[in-house]
Every structure is written in structure tokens, then in C-alpha cells.
Amino acid sequence: MATIYKVLGQLAAAASNAGETLYAVPSGSSAVVSSITVCNRGTAAATYRIAIRKAAAPLANNQYLVYDTNIPGNTTTSYTLGVTLASTDVITVASASTANLTFQAFGSEI
């Protein structure tokens, strides 16, 4: 099976703690997430949480990649990761304190 390099997911998050899917690995595939960026399009500081849910499990404390991380206004933060994901694993934006946050995941699918 060929490796496909691409934008894995893009999300303009809602201001909530509901949890939104940034990227879900398709059934029968695997993925390597090379980086995740968070962009604060607003002028005020904000906080966010990102989790990786193995096999789409319910959100739990052991899944957080970042938790209540602060991002200043008009700023972009990048995480260089190399995270490997299996079929049906999910990257979740577990919370965003404002609707001004944009999340992007980049990597490859196999």
C-alpha cells in the first residue's frame, strides 16, 4: 500500500468542551502525524486541549497530548510529533476556550 502525504485534518473549533474530531484514521489504514498546528485568529489569549483516542475510545485523562495550553492572541503554535496512529484512532480537540482557534494536522496515511 502506498504512503500518501497530506493535510490530515483541519478544524475551526467551536468554543466548547464538547470535543471535536480533528482527524480520524480511516478503517484499514494507519497514519503518521508529523505535526499539528494551532492558530489563534483572535486578539485575546485562549486555551485548548488535544487528545489522541485509541480506537475511538471515550475521552479519558490518559489520552491528552496537551491540556489547558495557553496560546496568545494572533499566534500560531506548532507541535512536531511523529505520532503513529492505527485504524480508527482519533485526534480530538477536547476543548477550545474561544471559537477563534484553528487546528491542522499534517502527515501521511498508509
C-alpha positions, -999 to +999 in steps of 0.1 A: +000+000+000+013+034-009+021+062+016+001+094+009+014+126+024-013+152+030-032+175+053-049+150+075-074+174+091-085+210+095-108+223+122-121+257+132-131+247+167-163+258+185-158+274+219-168+244+239-157+214+259-177+190+237-148+175+218-145+178+181-127+154+157-096+169+140-087+136+123-099+100+124-077+073+108-098+055+081-107+019+087-080-004+073-053+024+073-027+037+096-011+072+098+019+091+110+011+126+122+042+147+116+028+179+131-002+197+145-006+235+144-029+257+165-036+292+153-053+318+174-071+341+150-083+364+178-065+391+197-071+376+232-053+347+247-070+313+246-066+278+260-071+244+243-068+206+249-058+180+223-062+142+229-055+111+210-082+085+214-071+049+206-097+030+186-121+060+191-124+052+228-143+077+250-123+107+261-102+099+292-074+116+312-047+092+298-052+104+262-042+141+264-014+154+243-018+189+256-041+201+284-053+237+290-024+250+270-023+288+266-019+304+232-015+342+229-037+362+205-026+363+169-002+335+174+004+301+158+019+272+178+033+241+161+039+206+175+064+184+157+053+149+167+058+118+146+028+102+163+018+068+149-019+060+147-037+028+139-070+023+122-099+041+139-076+062+162-089+098+166-072+131+172-097+152+192-098+188+201-112+182+235-118+219+243-112+254+230-119+284+251-128+305+220-142+300+185-111+318+172-088+287+172-079+267+141-063+233+143-045+215+115-029+180+113-003+170+087+012+137+080+009+105+059-016+076+056-007+041+047 
